[in-house]
Amino acid sequence: MCLGIPAQVMGLELMEEGFAEVEVAEIRRQVHLGMLAGEEIALGDWLLVHVGFAIAKLDEEAARRQLLFQSRYGEVYLEELAALRTAEVEAAPEPGG
């Protein structure tokens, strides 16, 4: 099972290249914003992230509810967080390159 996990926008330095830095469960990584074309994204916004792509913008209350709900999944949620950590460590192509 795959989950979309809410993550908070922490950096927009690569916005022109289509990326934002997000954080979830103390994991920071870059996600692609292509699926949110036309959405205004700002620091502190919450995004639903799946396999490196932001797939939706959430309000803070919805994001926190979703995180609480997902934390109750147990093993599946922990596997998704492990996948985020692995993706963070693996060499990924540089944005724009």
Secondary structure, 3 states (H helix, E strand, C coil): CCCCEEEEEEECCCHHHCEEEEEECCEEEEEECHHHCCCCCCCCCEEEEECCEEEEEECHHHHHHHHHHHHCCCHHHHHHHHHHHHHHHCCCCCCCC
